[in-house]
Amino acid sequence: DLLAKLEGDYCIDPKRVYSTGYSNGGFLSYRLACEMSDVFAAVAPVAGQLGISPAKCNLTRPVPLLEIHGTADPIVPYQG
């Protein structure tokens, strides 16, 4: 609904919609890639992880990913 509202109010190229977020927002970016790969051109989560099994990620197409994550993160460990 938010995307539809923004596309209605602003001049947005629907082929250039991206998501990024930090920590929980990073988890959300992964989720958006999995659940809305037909909408998001790419995602760039920061200090987040894919919160589900990769087998449960139902992509309709590959989604480019820029993963930014420090190895010293005590809350969301780099190794999972």
Secondary structure as the mmCIF struct_conf table of DSSP 4:
data_model
#
loop_
_struct_conf.conf_type_id
_struct_conf.id
_struct_conf.beg_label_comp_id
_struct_conf.beg_label_asym_id
_struct_conf.beg_label_seq_id
_struct_conf.end_label_comp_id
_struct_conf.end_label_asym_id
_struct_conf.end_label_seq_id
HELX_RH_AL_P HELX_RH_AL_P1 LEU A 2 ASP A 9
BEND BEND1 TYR A 10 TYR A 10
TURN_TY1_P TURN_TY1_P1 PRO A 14 LYS A 15
STRN STRN1 TYR A 18 TYR A 22
TURN_TY1_P TURN_TY1_P2 SER A 23 SER A 23
HELX_RH_AL_P HELX_RH_AL_P2 ASN A 24 GLU A 35
TURN_TY1_P TURN_TY1_P3 SER A 37 VAL A 39
BEND BEND2 ALA A 41 ALA A 41
STRN STRN2 ALA A 42 VAL A 46
BEND BEND3 ALA A 47 ALA A 47
BEND BEND4 ILE A 52 ILE A 52
HELX_RH_3T_P HELX_RH_3T_P1 PRO A 54 LYS A 56
BEND BEND5 THR A 60 ARG A 61
STRN STRN3 LEU A 65 LEU A 65
STRN STRN4 ILE A 68 ILE A 68
TURN_TY1_P TURN_TY1_P4 THR A 71 ALA A 72
BEND BEND6 PRO A 74 VAL A 76
TURN_TY1_P TURN_TY1_P5 TYR A 78 GLN A 79
#
